[in-house]
């Protein structure tokens, strides 16, 4: 790949494909992505930051909607360019590019909208190159499905729908790479993590950076990335399957619950009314990876309208890989199908409380004393949360 001819790079790939990490590498190599105060803030799903401008994301979202479609299922690039309101692309403040010798910009929505930016003149094609990021589509879909902000836009709100969205974005990204007659560097996310030195060198050659210290810093950035440290685990968990629980799953489920001090127990002198005496298999789910159960959850139906979640736990070796979200979503989907209107949850871990509130829309409604030491032994009460399934 020869050095880019011009001053702009669009980093383009489906949601959760590795575009943020790619932008951080390019930034370390001297590409200017604009003022930090206009970027989306880091969060649980991207703790190192998105390298994505909020005003560009907003403009792309509005453009897609103006063409009569939605972010989860946009029209193809040519229809958006023909039917969308291209004046919306003049709203983001991109003047910072004027002072940059080499600038970059990123948003997964560019998979559907980049043609519109070029046709409107908001981005000049004569000064543009594309870094086209690809990733295993099932991995992208699982990661997208684990993000409530994105998952709630899916119709229906299922993992299969997430897979179709990723397929659509990947197809549009490939279309842009093939049809815009621009310099393109295609970067496979898995290959980047497996061999950072080789692929950072490719990016450095693209931007014309021969500074050994900058290149070494960019390589270290990949090697220290949370995604890179989880890469081996993710490769082994691409076939995670959520299914209904069976009786023969109980020993494996109980073993996982025991690691979190949440296993059911029979009544005893010190706990005549245990927190949990069993698992309702008919209302349970398990997560499987490579034939092994790596997570479990269930729920209890109290009435036609009210249910309570119970026993959500993930093998500690798989924590942080989105397994818990897939399990939670599966039981919420089933409860919604059964006509449950309100879901109650009790938990004692601060990070879990935040997870329920921030990613599923729960609200804290009170506390309940524990019946005995269960889960966290140094917390003697449950925080009670509720979720309105009708509104979510």
Secondary structure by P-SEA (a helix, b strand, c coil): cccccccbbbbccccccaaaaaaaaaaaaccccccccccccccccccccccccaaaaaaaaaaaaaacccccccccaaaaaacccccccccccccccccccbbbbbbccccccaaaaaaaccccccccccbbbbccaaaaaaaaaaccccccccccccaaaaaaaaaaaaaaaaaaacccccbbbbbcaaaaaacaaaaaaaaaaaaccccaaaaaaaaaaaaacccccaaaaaaacccbbbbbbcccaaaaaaaaaaaacbbbbccccccccccccccccccbbbbbcccccccccccccccccbbbbccccccccccccaaaaaaaaaaaaaaaaacccbbbbbbccaaaaaaaaacccccccbbbbbccccccccccccbbbbbccccc
